[in-house]
């Protein structure tokens, strides 16, 4: 069976938004958005995209698939499931949780005994959406710290035009690429043209509330968006 076009699949489940006016987590504005949370309730669609990742890495002798919490947990489970079927042995699925270092910086670590499952194993790191690559990069670092061997990174969508080198990985395979076209609020051509802000996705509602002095929230403006 020919694999479905990932972008078409994302559109079908309402996970790919284009030609709109979105406010991203960073506070910047753009016209496209990948709503990964709209994908995960559809198990057949989620399974299908992870099957494509598994097929690509089938020759890499993967023993463990690791993802970041939260969405990466689902990606890891399905990708490991399909790799197990393809390879004829059990491929494990684990996840790395966000923690704070002693100096207050974020990192990801394997807890719950998962570090022992990663040690000495060939590990595929998976992520849903790559924007800055921060989460995937931290999972790669966590695998290395646990003594695992990273064979590559697989992702549903590369929004940040990232390379394998930027993730400290030997290989990067993404099912789709959606350009990260973005503007500051002050320089946004969509705002200048009066295109309404999408209030349902991203930080649109918070932006409009701040812009309008809190009128959209009964006079109480929410906290400004943060990265």
N, CA, C and O of each residue as an XYZ file, in Angstrom:
908
protein
N       0.844     -1.195      0.000
C       0.000      0.000      0.000
C       0.879      1.245      0.000
O       1.819      1.345      0.789
N       0.575      2.194     -0.884
C       1.352      3.421     -0.972
C       1.052      4.313      0.228
O      -0.115      4.579      0.515
N       2.089      4.784      0.941
C       1.842      5.655      2.098
C       1.141      6.937      1.684
O       1.407      7.482      0.613
N       0.261      7.406      2.521
C      -0.458      8.650      2.236
C       0.470      9.842      2.418
O       1.404      9.799      3.218
N       0.202     10.903      1.668
C       0.931     12.152      1.834
C       0.653     12.683      3.239
O      -0.502     12.926      3.588
N       1.704     12.867      4.053
C       1.483     13.305      5.442
C       0.732     14.624      5.548
O      -0.103     14.785      6.438
N       1.014     15.575      4.654
C       0.325     16.862      4.727
C      -1.165     16.717      4.427
O      -2.000     17.379      5.043
N      -1.489     15.839      3.470
C      -2.902     15.594      3.162
C      -3.590     14.947      4.352
O      -4.737     15.264      4.666
N      -2.884     14.040      5.012
C      -3.449     13.369      6.179
C      -3.684     14.376      7.303
O      -4.714     14.330      7.975
N      -2.729     15.285      7.506
C      -2.886     16.299      8.546
C      -4.065     17.223      8.238
O      -4.804     17.624      9.137
N      -4.228     17.552      6.969
C      -5.379     18.391      6.588
C      -6.689     17.664      6.872
O      -7.647     18.265      7.357
N      -6.726     16.370      6.568
C      -7.958     15.593      6.737
C      -8.451     15.592      8.177
O      -9.657     15.618      8.423
N      -7.518     15.564      9.132
C      -7.912     15.510     10.540
C      -7.930     16.899     11.181
O      -8.121     17.031     12.390
N      -7.727     17.936     10.357
C      -7.775     19.294     10.872
C      -6.539     19.727     11.624
O      -6.588     20.664     12.420
N      -5.410     19.041     11.374
C      -4.181     19.358     12.093
C      -3.277     20.340     11.356
O      -2.318     20.853     11.932
N      -3.577     20.603     10.085
C      -2.773     21.548      9.312
C      -3.628     22.753      8.944
O      -4.623     22.629      8.229
N      -3.234     23.902      9.433
C      -3.957     25.144      9.185
C      -3.076     26.031      8.313
O      -1.920     26.280      8.656
N      -3.605     26.508      7.193
C      -2.863     27.413      6.320
C      -3.736     28.607      5.957
O      -4.951     28.584      6.158
N      -3.108     29.649      5.421
C      -3.819     30.862      4.987
C      -4.690     31.436      6.102
O      -5.851     31.784      5.886
N      -4.117     31.525      7.279
C      -4.827     32.043      8.446
C      -3.937     33.086      9.119
O      -2.874     33.423      8.597
N      -4.356     33.589     10.252
C      -3.563     34.552     11.017
C      -3.387     33.985     12.419
O      -4.283     34.072     13.258
N      -2.213     33.400     12.658
C      -1.942     32.719     13.920
C      -0.924     33.488     14.744
O      -0.059     34.179     14.206
N      -1.042     33.355     16.060
C      -0.034     33.868     16.976
C       0.612     32.658     17.648
O      -0.062     31.883     18.328
N       1.935     32.501     17.451
C       2.633     31.337     17.961
C       3.003     31.517     19.440
O       2.835     32.600     20.001
N       3.504     30.456     20.056
C       3.886     30.492     21.464
C       4.911     31.586     21.739
O       4.903     32.188     22.813
N       5.788     31.844     20.780
C       6.824     32.868     20.932
C       6.257     34.279     20.926
O       6.947     35.227     21.299
N       4.967     34.431     20.491
C       4.382     35.750     20.343
C       4.474     36.288     18.935
O       3.871     37.314     18.623
N       5.230     35.601     18.067
C       5.327     36.013     16.673
C       4.097     35.546     15.896
O       3.388     34.636     16.329
N       3.851     36.174     14.748
C       2.656     35.902     13.958
C       3.029     35.198     12.651
O       4.135     35.370     12.139
N       2.099     34.408     12.121
C       2.309     33.748     10.843
C       0.997     33.265     10.264
O      -0.068     33.476     10.843
N       1.085     32.609      9.103
C      -0.133     32.210      8.400
C      -0.396     30.709      8.432
O      -1.442     30.261      7.962
N       0.535     29.920      8.977
C       0.343     28.465      9.005
C       0.573     27.924     10.410
O       1.288     28.519     11.217
N      -0.051     26.780     10.680
C       0.021     26.206     12.025
C      -0.195     24.702     11.926
O      -1.106     24.245     11.236
N       0.630     23.946     12.606
C       0.433     22.501     12.692
C      -0.076     22.188     14.086
O       0.670     22.268     15.062
N      -1.342     21.832     14.175
C      -1.984     21.557     15.460
C      -1.868     20.066     15.755
O      -2.779     19.290     15.468
N      -0.752     19.686     16.322
C      -0.484     18.269     16.584
C      -1.546     17.634     17.481
O      -1.820     16.439     17.376
N      -2.138     18.435     18.357
C      -3.147     17.889     19.270
C      -4.402     17.446     18.530
O      -5.185     16.653     19.053
N      -4.596     17.956     17.312
C      -5.736     17.518     16.506
C      -5.465     16.174     15.838
O      -6.394     15.510     15.378
N      -4.203     15.772     15.783
C      -3.855     14.485     15.171
C      -4.059     13.324     16.133
O      -4.631     12.302     15.756
N      -3.598     13.469     17.369
C      -3.518     12.332     18.283
C      -4.832     11.635     18.615
O      -4.802     10.430     18.869
N      -5.985     12.305     18.633
C      -7.225     11.566     18.864
C      -7.542     10.566     17.758
O      -8.317      9.635     17.977
N      -6.956     10.742     16.571
C      -7.196      9.854     15.434
C      -6.108      8.794     15.395
O      -5.042      9.009     14.818
N      -6.377      7.658     16.007
C      -5.335      6.648     16.170
C      -4.866      6.057     14.848
O      -3.686      5.736     14.701
N      -5.761      5.909     13.891
C      -5.348      5.352     12.599
C      -4.408      6.309     11.875
O      -3.424      5.878     11.274
N      -4.706      7.601     11.930
C      -3.848      8.592     11.289
C      -2.502      8.676     11.996
O      -1.463      8.763     11.342
N      -2.511      8.653     13.322
C      -1.259      8.691     14.082
C      -0.415      7.463     13.782
O       0.799      7.561     13.601
N      -1.063      6.312     13.732
C      -0.372      5.074     13.393
C       0.255      5.154     12.001
O       1.374      4.687     11.790
N      -0.471      5.745     11.056
C       0.004      5.818      9.673
C       1.259      6.656      9.540
O       2.185      6.272      8.825
N       1.306      7.805     10.223
C       2.500      8.648     10.100
C       3.695      8.000     10.796
O       4.825      8.101     10.319
N       3.445      7.337     11.919
C       4.543      6.670     12.624
C       5.038      5.446     11.853
O       6.213      5.091     11.947
N       4.157      4.806     11.098
C       4.575      3.675     10.257
C       5.576      4.139      9.201
O       6.497      3.403      8.847
N       5.392      5.364      8.700
C       6.332      5.892      7.709
C       7.692      6.181      8.333
O       8.725      5.949      7.706
N       7.696      6.681      9.559
C       8.973      6.877     10.260
C       9.666      5.544     10.494
O      10.876      5.418     10.305
N       8.883      4.547     10.909
C       9.443      3.223     11.163
C      10.031      2.626      9.892
O      11.110      2.034      9.928
N       9.342      2.774      8.784
C       9.819      2.231      7.522
C      11.156      2.860      7.133
O      12.057      2.169      6.658
N      11.280      4.155      7.335
C      12.525      4.838      6.964
C      13.702      4.317      7.780
O      14.802      4.153      7.252
N      13.472      4.057      9.068
C      14.565      3.647      9.952
C      14.638      2.136     10.156
O      15.330      1.668     11.060
N      13.941      1.383      9.338
C      13.896     -0.071      9.525
C      15.268     -0.725      9.405
O      15.520     -1.749     10.039
N      16.155     -0.147      8.600
C      17.482     -0.749      8.398
C      18.503     -0.306      9.440
O      19.658     -0.730      9.390
N      18.091      0.542     10.384
C      19.036      1.104     11.349
C      19.196      0.253     12.601
O      19.910      0.639     13.527
N      18.536     -0.904     12.638
C      18.629     -1.819     13.792
C      18.278     -1.123     15.105
O      18.967     -1.274     16.114
N      17.192     -0.361     15.064
C      16.735      0.366     16.256
C      16.291     -0.618     17.326
O      15.602     -1.597     17.040
N      16.689     -0.349     18.546
C      16.264     -1.179     19.679
C      15.323     -0.444     20.634
O      14.521     -1.063     21.332
N      15.434      0.883     20.652
C      14.599      1.702     21.529
C      14.199      2.963     20.769
O      15.004      3.543     20.040
N      12.943      3.381     20.947
C      12.482      4.666     20.418
C      12.205      5.571     21.602
O      11.502      5.184     22.535
N      12.763      6.795     21.566
C      12.617      7.727     22.680
C      12.038      9.041     22.189
O      12.422      9.545     21.133
N      11.110      9.593     22.961
C      10.526     10.893     22.624
C      10.416     11.756     23.855
O      10.510     11.256     24.976
N      10.216     13.053     23.662
C       9.983     13.948     24.802
C       8.521     13.918     25.220
O       7.642     13.668     24.395
N       8.261     14.168     26.476
C       6.874     14.369     26.884
C       6.418     15.705     26.304
O       7.221     16.637     26.311
N       5.177     15.874     25.796
C       4.071     14.953     25.960
C       3.821     14.223     24.635
O       3.683     13.000     24.616
N       3.763     14.964     23.543
C       3.403     14.363     22.267
C       4.372     13.296     21.792
O       3.981     12.349     21.111
N       5.644     13.455     22.156
C       6.642     12.478     21.739
C       6.420     11.101     22.324
O       6.917     10.110     21.789
N       5.671     11.028     23.427
C       5.351      9.723     24.027
C       4.490      8.914     23.060
O       4.730      7.725     22.851
N       3.493      9.563     22.477
C       2.595      8.891     21.536
C       3.355      8.488     20.282
O       3.186      7.377     19.779
N       4.194      9.390     19.774
C       4.992      9.089     18.590
C       5.924      7.905     18.849
O       6.081      7.035     17.993
N       6.539      7.876     20.026
C       7.463      6.791     20.358
C       6.741      5.447     20.421
O       7.244      4.439     19.925
N       5.564      5.441     21.033
C       4.807      4.197     21.160
C       4.457      3.601     19.792
O       4.709      2.423     19.536
N       3.877      4.425     18.924
C       3.452      3.916     17.628
C       4.635      3.549     16.737
O       4.587      2.549     16.021
N       5.685      4.348     16.779
C       6.858      4.050     15.945
C       7.521      2.760     16.403
O       7.922      1.944     15.573
N       7.640      2.566     17.713
C       8.204      1.321     18.237
C       7.332      0.130     17.863
O       7.846     -0.942     17.541
N       6.035      0.311     17.904
C       5.102     -0.763     17.524
C       5.346     -1.208     16.085
O       5.425     -2.404     15.807
N       5.464     -0.251     15.177
C       5.666     -0.601     13.764
C       7.065     -1.154     13.514
O       7.233     -2.051     12.688
N       8.061     -0.636     14.209
C       9.408     -1.188     14.060
C       9.462     -2.632     14.554
O      10.135     -3.471     13.955
N       8.761     -2.918     15.632
C       8.717     -4.298     16.143
C       8.143     -5.248     15.098
O       8.645     -6.357     14.913
N       7.085     -4.806     14.416
C       6.470     -5.637     13.381
C       7.411     -5.827     12.195
O       7.495     -6.919     11.634
N       8.115     -4.766     11.813
C       9.010     -4.834     10.668
C      10.254     -5.670     10.946
O      10.729     -6.395     10.072
N      10.781     -5.566     12.168
C      12.072     -6.174     12.479
C      11.967     -7.556     13.111
O      12.953     -8.291     13.145
N      10.798     -7.920     13.608
C      10.628     -9.247     14.174
C      11.152     -9.397     15.588
O      11.287    -10.519     16.077
N      11.450     -8.291     16.257
C      11.818     -8.328     17.677
C      11.219     -7.115     18.363
O      10.818     -6.154     17.707
N      11.158     -7.163     19.693
C      10.515     -6.078     20.423
C      11.397     -4.837     20.463
O      12.529     -4.877     20.945
N      10.863     -3.746     19.954
C      11.509     -2.441     20.061
C      10.796     -1.685     21.177
O       9.573     -1.542     21.154
N      11.549     -1.210     22.135
C      10.967     -0.558     23.300
C      10.669      0.915     23.031
O      11.291      1.537     22.170
N       9.714      1.462     23.774
C       9.369      2.883     23.682
C       9.523      3.515     25.059
O       8.953      3.037     26.039
N      10.298      4.591     25.125
C      10.517      5.301     26.388
C      10.367      6.798     26.150
O      10.249      7.242     25.008
N      10.373      7.566     27.218
C      10.276      9.006     27.063
C      11.164      9.721     28.076
O      11.464      9.202     29.151
N      11.573     10.930     27.694
C      12.419     11.762     28.545
C      11.592     12.919     29.081
O      10.887     13.591     28.328
N      11.680     13.146     30.373
C      10.888     14.178     31.036
C      11.703     15.442     31.268
O      12.917     15.388     31.468
N      11.022     16.568     31.238
C      11.698     17.844     31.450
C      11.987     18.046     32.932
O      11.108     17.870     33.776
N      13.209     18.413     33.236
C      13.622     18.707     34.602
C      14.446     19.987     34.593
O      14.779     20.511     33.530
N      14.771     20.489     35.779
C      15.598     21.676     35.916
C      16.953     21.299     36.481
O      17.048     20.494     37.407
N      18.003     21.887     35.917
C      19.344     21.671     36.439
C      19.532     22.508     37.694
O      18.665     23.308     38.044
N      20.646     22.331     38.366
C      20.905     23.065     39.603
C      20.990     24.570     39.379
O      20.763     25.352     40.302
N      21.321     24.979     38.139
C      21.392     26.410     37.856
C      20.118     26.937     37.200
O      20.093     28.056     36.688
N      19.052     26.117     37.218
C      17.751     26.571     36.751
C      17.483     26.407     35.277
O      16.445     26.862     34.795
N      18.380     25.773     34.538
C      18.160     25.535     33.113
C      17.355     24.253     32.893
O      17.357     23.351     33.731
N      16.665     24.190     31.749
C      15.866     23.017     31.435
C      16.718     21.944     30.780
O      17.631     22.240     30.009
N      16.407     20.695     31.099
C      16.997     19.556     30.419
C      15.976     18.429     30.427
O      14.932     18.529     31.072
N      16.281     17.366     29.712
C      15.399     16.189     29.729
C      16.200     14.983     30.194
O      17.348     14.780     29.798
N      15.565     14.193     31.042
C      16.235     13.023     31.588
C      15.299     11.818     31.562
O      14.075     11.954     31.551
N      15.910     10.640     31.551
C      15.138      9.402     31.636
C      14.989      9.021     33.099
O      15.978      8.873     33.817
N      13.747      8.863     33.534
C      13.448      8.448     34.894
C      12.722      7.106     34.833
O      12.634      6.503     33.764
N      12.209      6.638     35.948
C      11.393      5.426     36.028
C      12.158      4.182     35.560
O      11.548      3.189     35.163
N      13.486      4.240     35.608
C      14.290      3.105     35.171
C      14.524      3.053     33.678
O      15.130      2.102     33.184
N      14.053      4.060     32.939
C      14.209      4.050     31.488
C      15.660      4.238     31.057
O      16.043      3.812     29.967
N      16.471      4.875     31.906
C      17.874      5.056     31.555
C      18.567      3.706     31.372
O      19.444      3.566     30.519
N      18.175      2.723     32.167
C      18.770      1.383     32.048
C      18.337      0.704     30.746
O      19.074     -0.114     30.196
N      17.139      1.045     30.253
C      16.660      0.463     28.999
C      17.360      1.080     27.795
O      17.439      0.465     26.732
N      17.865      2.295     27.967
C      18.541      3.014     26.881
C      20.022      2.662     26.805
O      20.599      2.638     25.718
N      20.639      2.388     27.951
C      22.082      2.149     28.016
C      22.517      1.037     27.060
O      21.979     -0.070     27.091
N      23.497      1.350     26.212
C      24.059      0.370     25.296
C      23.182      0.022     24.110
O      23.508     -0.896     23.358
N      22.060      0.741     23.918
C      21.110      0.407     22.852
C      21.169      1.428     21.713
O      21.601      2.568     21.889
N      20.719      0.977     20.545
C      20.585      1.850     19.386
C      19.221      2.529     19.475
O      18.185      1.864     19.470
N      19.231      3.858     19.557
C      18.028      4.601     19.919
C      17.631      5.568     18.800
O      18.455      6.334     18.300
N      16.365      5.517     18.424
C      15.771      6.484     17.513
C      15.009      7.506     18.341
O      14.151      7.139     19.144
N      15.312      8.777     18.155
C      14.602      9.854     18.838
C      13.498     10.361     17.916
O      13.748     10.643     16.744
N      12.282     10.477     18.437
C      11.163     10.965     17.630
C      10.542     12.194     18.289
O      10.565     12.351     19.509
N       9.994     13.047     17.450
C       9.326     14.261     17.907
C       8.191     14.549     16.934
O       8.238     14.111     15.784
N       7.172     15.278     17.377
C       6.091     15.621     16.457
C       6.464     16.837     15.620
O       6.658     16.709     14.411
N       6.568     18.011     16.232
C       6.863     19.234     15.494
C       8.234     19.771     15.896
O       8.497     19.997     17.077
N       9.098     19.971     14.917
C      10.401     20.595     15.162
C      10.296     22.076     14.792
O      10.038     22.418     13.638
N      10.495     22.940     15.768
C      10.503     24.378     15.495
C      11.894     24.922     15.790
O      12.629     25.277     14.868
N      12.256     24.991     17.056
C      13.631     25.350     17.408
C      14.496     24.107     17.572
O      15.725     24.180     17.534
N      13.833     22.957     17.756
C      14.566     21.710     17.950
C      15.027     21.480     19.372
O      15.744     20.518     19.647
N      14.618     22.364     20.288
C      15.099     22.268     21.660
C      14.766     20.959     22.356
O      15.633     20.361     22.992
N      13.520     20.504     22.246
C      13.117     19.272     22.934
C      13.842     18.054     22.368
O      14.340     17.215     23.118
N      13.897     17.964     21.029
C      14.579     16.831     20.404
C      16.057     16.817     20.766
O      16.628     15.760     21.032
N      16.673     17.993     20.776
C      18.092     18.096     21.110
C      18.347     17.630     22.547
O      19.356     16.982     22.824
N      17.430     17.964     23.457
C      17.589     17.534     24.845
C      17.398     16.038     24.996
O      18.048     15.416     25.836
N      16.504     15.439     24.187
C      16.338     13.982     24.245
C      17.593     13.294     23.708
O      18.040     12.288     24.260
N      18.158     13.838     22.631
C      19.417     13.292     22.115
C      20.480     13.324     23.207
O      21.197     12.343     23.408
N      20.583     14.450     23.914
C      21.565     14.573     24.992
C      21.283     13.579     26.112
O      22.211     13.025     26.700
N      19.997     13.351     26.410
C      19.628     12.403     27.466
C      20.007     10.979     27.083
O      20.446     10.202     27.931
N      19.839     10.630     25.798
C      20.230      9.294     25.324
C      21.728      9.103     25.488
O      22.186      8.072     25.980
N      22.486     10.111     25.068
C      23.950     10.027     25.177
C      24.373      9.921     26.641
O      25.254      9.130     26.980
N      23.742     10.723     27.511
C      24.078     10.702     28.934
C      23.775      9.342     29.566
O      24.450      8.927     30.507
N      22.755      8.651     29.042
C      22.380      7.335     29.578
C      23.199      6.202     28.960
O      23.029      5.038     29.322
N      24.084      6.549     28.029
C      24.921      5.525     27.421
C      24.331      4.883     26.190
O      24.774      3.810     25.782
N      23.334      5.520     25.583
C      22.740      4.990     24.366
C      23.412      5.550     23.124
O      24.173      6.515     23.196
N      23.122      4.934     21.985
C      23.692      5.319     20.699
C      22.570      5.854     19.815
O      21.721      5.080     19.371
N      22.548      7.151     19.551
C      21.500      7.769     18.737
C      21.732      7.440     17.268
O      22.785      7.754     16.713
N      20.733      6.799     16.635
C      20.861      6.466     15.212
C      20.273      7.561     14.328
O      20.598      7.641     13.143
N      19.400      8.417     14.900
C      18.804      9.491     14.126
C      17.618     10.079     14.850
O      17.232      9.633     15.930
N      17.045     11.105     14.217
C      15.829     11.752     14.708
C      14.784     11.659     13.615
O      15.078     11.908     12.445
N      13.571     11.303     13.987
C      12.447     11.282     13.057
C      11.354     12.198     13.573
O      11.073     12.219     14.771
N      10.735     12.957     12.674
C       9.720     13.910     13.106
C       8.566     13.969     12.124
O       8.719     13.675     10.939
N       7.436     14.347     12.628
C       6.252     14.532     11.800
C       6.409     15.742     10.892
O       6.097     15.674      9.703
N       6.893     16.854     11.449
C       6.977     18.098     10.678
C       8.182     18.914     11.102
O       8.442     19.082     12.294
N       8.915     19.421     10.126
C      10.059     20.292     10.369
C       9.646     21.727     10.042
O       9.617     22.122      8.876
N       9.331     22.493     11.069
C       8.879     23.866     10.866
C      10.041     24.845     10.844
O       9.924     25.939     10.292
N      11.154     24.460     11.439
C      12.267     25.392     11.595
C      13.392     25.218     10.614
O      14.455     25.814     10.786
N      13.186     24.397      9.559
C      14.229     24.142      8.567
C      15.510     23.680      9.240
O      16.605     24.129      8.902
N      15.356     22.776     10.196
C      16.499     22.294     10.973
C      17.246     21.192     10.241
O      16.686     20.503      9.388
N      18.509     21.036     10.582
C      19.338     19.978     10.023
C      19.693     18.983     11.127
O      19.515     19.270     12.311
N      20.192     17.817     10.735
C      20.613     16.814     11.713
C      21.699     17.370     12.622
O      21.700     17.112     13.825
N      22.629     18.139     12.042
C      23.733     18.691     12.824
C      23.225     19.603     13.933
O      23.799     19.635     15.021
N      22.154     20.346     13.665
C      21.599     21.249     14.684
C      20.972     20.493     15.840
O      20.784     21.052     16.921
N      20.648     19.233     15.622
C      20.068     18.400     16.675
C      21.099     17.471     17.302
O      20.772     16.662     18.171
N      22.341     17.592     16.858
C      23.434     16.722     17.331
C      23.149     15.252     17.047
O      23.484     14.372     17.839
N      22.516     15.006     15.888
C      22.133     13.646     15.498
C      22.797     13.288     14.169
O      23.085     14.177     13.368
N      23.044     11.995     13.923
C      23.675     11.598     12.660
C      22.744     11.678     11.461
O      23.205     11.739     10.321
N      21.435     11.679     11.707
C      20.482     11.703     10.609
C      19.187     12.343     11.083
O      18.805     12.211     12.245
N      18.517     13.037     10.168
C      17.200     13.612     10.452
C      16.274     13.288      9.297
O      16.590     13.552      8.137
N      15.125     12.712      9.628
C      14.116     12.404      8.612
C      12.782     12.973      9.070
O      12.281     12.619     10.137
N      12.210     13.856      8.260
C      10.924     14.476      8.583
C       9.907     14.150      7.500
O      10.235     14.145      6.313
N       8.688     13.880      7.905
C       7.641     13.519      6.955
C       7.120     14.722      6.184
O       6.578     14.561      5.091
N       7.272     15.915      6.725
C       6.776     17.112      6.048
C       7.568     18.316      6.494
O       8.231     18.298      7.531
N       7.490     19.364      5.694
C       8.137     20.628      6.014
C       7.127     21.756      5.793
O       6.581     21.907      4.700
N       6.890     22.529      6.820
C       6.028     23.698      6.724
C       6.883     24.902      7.092
O       7.284     25.030      8.249
N       7.175     25.787      6.144
C       8.076     26.913      6.421
C       7.636     27.732      7.624
O       6.452     28.020      7.799
N       8.606     28.100      8.447
C       8.320     28.892      9.640
C       8.332     30.378      9.279
O       9.233     31.124      9.662
N       7.312     30.779      8.535
C       7.140     32.185      8.189
C       6.558     32.890      9.405
O       5.458     32.564      9.851
N       7.288     33.842      9.931
C       6.769     34.517     11.123
C       7.231     35.966     11.158
O       8.236     36.337     10.552
N       6.471     36.768     11.883
C       6.737     38.202     11.984
C       6.493     38.643     13.426
O       5.708     38.034     14.152
N       7.171     39.699     13.820
C       6.830     40.309     15.101
C       5.452     40.940     14.970
O       5.000     41.240     13.865
N       4.796     41.139     16.087
C       3.457     41.742     16.049
C       3.493     43.121     15.398
O       2.561     43.512     14.696
N       4.582     43.853     15.639
C       4.683     45.209     15.097
C       4.866     45.210     13.572
O       4.442     46.144     12.891
N       5.503     44.152     13.041
C       5.806     44.109     11.605
C       4.902     43.136     10.853
O       5.152     42.845      9.683
N       3.857     42.630     11.504
C       3.016     41.598     10.895
C       2.161     42.175      9.758
O       1.340     43.061      9.997
N       2.345     41.681      8.521
C       1.528     42.178      7.410
C       0.066     41.757      7.524
O      -0.819     42.415      6.977
N      -0.184     40.658      8.236
C      -1.560     40.211      8.431
C      -2.315     41.182      9.336
O      -3.486     41.486      9.108
N      -1.619     41.661     10.366
C      -2.231     42.676     11.236
C      -2.475     43.956     10.448
O      -3.533     44.577     10.555
N      -1.476     44.342      9.651
C      -1.595     45.575      8.869
C      -2.756     45.519      7.889
O      -3.398     46.529      7.600
N      -3.018     44.294      7.375
C      -4.107     44.135      6.407
C      -5.454     43.919      7.079
O      -6.476     43.807      6.402
N      -5.464     43.861      8.403
C      -6.711     43.689      9.129
C      -7.263     42.279      9.114
O      -8.456     42.073      9.335
N      -6.395     41.298      8.853
C      -6.846     39.896      8.856
C      -7.124     39.478     10.298
O      -6.244     39.618     11.147
N      -8.321     38.969     10.602
C      -8.652     38.589     11.974
C      -7.698     37.531     12.526
O      -7.270     36.634     11.800
N      -7.375     37.639     13.792
C      -6.514     36.667     14.470
C      -7.326     35.419     14.813
O      -8.457     35.520     15.288
N      -6.748     34.249     14.573
C      -7.380     32.989     14.977
C      -7.358     32.916     16.501
O      -6.291     32.887     17.114
N      -8.532     32.886     17.100
C      -8.654     32.920     18.563
C      -8.638     31.527     19.196
O      -8.547     31.400     20.417
N      -8.727     30.494     18.375
C      -8.847     29.133     18.912
C      -7.504     28.445     19.082
O      -7.354     27.592     19.956
N      -6.517     28.806     18.253
C      -5.242     28.105     18.252
C      -4.104     29.013     18.681
O      -4.185     30.235     18.552
N      -3.045     28.405     19.193
C      -1.877     29.170     19.578
C      -2.194     30.172     20.674
O      -2.976     29.896     21.584
N      -1.571     31.343     20.571
C      -1.741     32.398     21.576
C      -2.600     33.546     21.062
O      -2.491     34.674     21.542
N      -3.460     33.252     20.079
C      -4.277     34.298     19.480
C      -5.181     35.000     20.464
O      -5.264     36.228     20.464
N      -5.865     34.235     21.307
C      -6.801     34.843     22.258
C      -6.071     35.754     23.242
O      -6.560     36.835     23.571
N      -4.895     35.315     23.712
C      -4.126     36.136     24.649
C      -3.651     37.416     23.981
O      -3.680     38.485     24.590
N      -3.210     37.310     22.720
C      -2.741     38.493     22.004
C      -3.871     39.507     21.830
O      -3.681     40.697     22.082
N      -5.038     39.043     21.405
C      -6.162     39.949     21.173
C      -6.599     40.600     22.486
O      -6.934     41.784     22.520
N      -6.591     39.817     23.561
C      -6.986     40.374     24.854
C      -6.041     41.492     25.289
O      -6.484     42.522     25.797
N      -4.734     41.285     25.088
C      -3.755     42.309     25.447
C      -3.886     43.528     24.534
O      -3.819     44.673     24.982
N      -4.073     43.254     23.252
C      -4.207     44.347     22.288
C      -5.429     45.216     22.584
O      -5.400     46.438     22.438
N      -6.500     44.544     23.004
C      -7.748     45.265     23.247
C      -7.910     45.703     24.699
O      -8.993     46.121     25.108
N      -6.838     45.606     25.473
C      -6.896     46.054     26.862
C      -7.729     45.181     27.758
O      -8.261     45.647     28.766
N      -7.853     43.888     27.397
C      -8.582     42.962     28.247
C     -10.056     42.859     27.966
O     -10.756     42.090     28.625
N     -10.559     43.629     26.984
C     -12.002     43.605     26.717
C     -12.484     42.225     26.296
O     -13.626     41.853     26.565
N     -11.598     41.452     25.624
C     -12.011     40.124     25.160
C     -12.169     39.149     26.309
O     -12.767     38.086     26.144
N     -11.620     39.511     27.513
C     -11.722     38.625     28.658
C     -12.403     39.336     29.824
O     -12.015     39.180     30.982
N     -13.428     40.121     29.489
C     -14.192     40.789     30.538
C     -13.400     41.807     31.316
O     -13.673     42.046     32.492
N     -12.408     42.417     30.663
C     -11.624     43.448     31.322
C     -10.384     42.952     32.002
O      -9.624     43.748     32.554
N     -10.149     41.627     31.981
C      -8.974     41.064     32.640
C      -8.067     40.451     31.582
O      -8.362     39.377     31.056
N      -6.982     41.117     31.272
C      -6.050     40.616     30.259
C      -5.220     39.473     30.836
O      -4.778     39.560     31.982
N      -4.995     38.395     30.063
C      -4.183     37.292     30.544
C      -2.714     37.651     30.509
O      -2.339     38.715     30.017
N      -1.878     36.760     31.033
C      -0.434     36.953     30.971
C       0.010     36.943     29.503
O      -0.586     36.245     28.682
N       1.049     37.711     29.170
C       1.545     37.693     27.790
C       2.130     36.340     27.445
O       2.602     35.629     28.333
N       2.108     35.959     26.145
C       2.636     34.663     25.739
C       4.122     34.569     25.992
O       4.837     35.566     25.899
N       4.590     33.377     26.311
C       6.012     33.143     26.559
C       6.470     31.948     25.755
O       5.646     31.146     25.315
N       7.772     31.813     25.554
C       8.308     30.695     24.784
C       8.304     29.434     25.605
O       8.721     28.382     25.122
